[in-house]
């Protein structure tokens, strides 16, 4: 529980650091704006084509009575939109950090310098972008292995309205935290596996940062401001988790 509270406190420190440096806040918000526009465009396109897609995934209902065919395809449309929205929320942070990897690398360097933390390697623009894209895709793919079954389980009466939302929030928080510490760890030459292992030893710390960050990022437009704050907290969490690592 102490680690969890520390993680929440690091999120608060990230807010304080960003408020003291509006330039860094703006720099970190730009990738989030671009990601928001991309995902919003995708959802709008989905809504436009939802009827055709619902028919495409329910060919078995072509010969059914009109009432049942309509009911099945409305259900399919709702499920498709819900799945797309869930994937969008899950991939938002990974996509933002991937697109903005060079920007966030600059933020990490500035935060480490200002706080007197051990500096990491300065990554060239294209290397930072490549690491961000590769790591982001890997984390999204891994997170979907957990979140998709939980989303499906959400339709189970009682269980879907009690246990599943809590598990989904915790899983999302964990993977969000992994994304937030990635740049700081890439600057230290750590692989994605090494990052997971290091953070798993301080899972409470990761959840303390990831839970408020992921919940706030689920609010439209708020995520644009939250992302640089959460990332700054991620730099602090990354260094804290490394303190007890074997030399």
Secondary structure, DSSP 4 states (H G I P E B T S, - for coil): -HHHHHHHHHHHHHHHHHHH-HHHHHHHHHHHHHHHHHHHHHHHHHHHHHHHHHHHH-GGGTTS-HHHHHHHHHHHHHHHHHHHHHHHHHHHHHHHHHHTHHHHHHHHHHHHHHHTPPP-PPPPHHHHHHHHHHHHHHHHHHHHHHHHHHHHHTTSTTGGGTHHHHHHHHHHHHHHHHHHHHHHHHTTT--HHHHHHHHHTTHHHHHHHHHHHHHHHTSTTHHHHHHHHHHHHHHHHHHHHHHTS--
